[in-house]
Amino acid sequence: MGNLQIKPQRVVVQLNDCLMAAFFSVWLDYDKPCILTVTPSGKAPGLVGIGFTVDNDKTLEFMSKVVKSTGGRLWNLTK
């Protein structure tokens, strides 16, 4: 995959906390392509949000793979 011109997008993957190991496994497989922010849900016990910025093709590919492999819900926070 070549270098894509991507406008930076701040996204969060919402998933059950028991799937965090699967999420981090994909992150490591992609050689830690982005900085992560992990936030437990204040309203729904057992859910976490893992935020990161998609600004290159490697992170875009990681995002697609991690959502597919964990079944997490993807939220785009960019306005």
C-alpha positions as CSV (number, residue, x, y, z in Angstrom):
1,M,0.0,0.0,0.0
2,G,1.4,3.4,-0.9
3,N,1.4,6.6,1.1
4,L,-2.1,7.9,1.2
5,Q,-3.0,11.5,1.7
6,I,-5.2,11.2,4.8
7,K,-6.7,14.1,6.7
8,P,-6.1,13.2,10.3
9,Q,-9.1,11.6,11.9
10,R,-9.5,11.0,15.7
11,V,-11.3,7.7,16.2
12,V,-12.3,5.5,19.2
13,V,-12.9,1.8,19.1
14,Q,-15.4,0.8,21.8
15,L,-15.2,-2.8,22.9
16,N,-15.7,-5.1,25.8
17,D,-12.7,-5.0,28.2
18,C,-12.1,-8.8,27.8
19,L,-11.1,-8.0,24.1
20,M,-8.3,-5.6,25.0
21,A,-5.7,-8.3,24.7
22,A,-6.9,-9.0,21.1
23,F,-6.8,-5.3,20.4
24,F,-3.2,-4.9,21.7
25,S,-2.1,-8.0,19.8
26,V,-3.1,-6.4,16.5
27,W,-1.5,-3.2,17.6
28,L,1.8,-5.0,18.2
29,D,1.5,-6.9,14.9
30,Y,1.3,-3.6,13.2
31,D,4.4,-2.4,15.1
32,K,2.6,0.1,17.3
33,P,1.4,2.4,14.5
34,C,-0.1,5.0,16.7
35,I,-0.4,6.4,20.3
36,L,-3.3,4.9,22.1
37,T,-5.6,6.4,24.9
38,V,-7.6,3.8,26.9
39,T,-10.6,5.1,28.7
40,P,-13.0,2.9,30.8
41,S,-16.7,3.7,30.3
42,G,-18.2,5.6,33.1
43,K,-21.7,4.5,32.1
44,A,-21.3,0.9,31.0
45,P,-19.2,-1.4,33.2
46,G,-17.0,-3.7,31.1
47,L,-16.7,-1.3,28.1
48,V,-13.6,0.6,27.2
49,G,-12.8,3.2,24.5
50,I,-9.4,3.0,22.9
51,G,-8.7,6.3,21.0
52,F,-6.1,7.0,18.4
53,T,-5.5,9.2,15.4
54,V,-5.6,7.8,11.8
55,D,-3.2,9.9,9.7
56,N,-1.4,7.4,7.5
57,D,-2.0,4.2,5.5
58,K,-0.5,1.9,8.1
59,T,-2.8,3.2,10.9
60,L,-5.8,3.0,8.5
61,E,-5.0,-0.6,7.8
62,F,-4.5,-1.3,11.5
63,M,-7.9,0.3,12.3
64,S,-9.6,-1.8,9.7
65,K,-8.0,-5.0,11.0
66,V,-8.6,-4.3,14.7
67,V,-12.3,-3.5,14.2
68,K,-12.7,-6.7,12.1
69,S,-10.8,-8.9,14.6
70,T,-12.4,-7.6,17.8
71,G,-15.9,-6.7,16.6
72,G,-15.4,-3.3,18.3
73,R,-17.6,-0.4,17.4
74,L,-15.8,2.4,15.6
75,W,-16.6,6.1,16.4
76,N,-15.1,9.0,14.4
77,L,-14.7,12.0,16.8
78,T,-13.3,14.4,14.1
79,K,-15.6,17.4,13.6
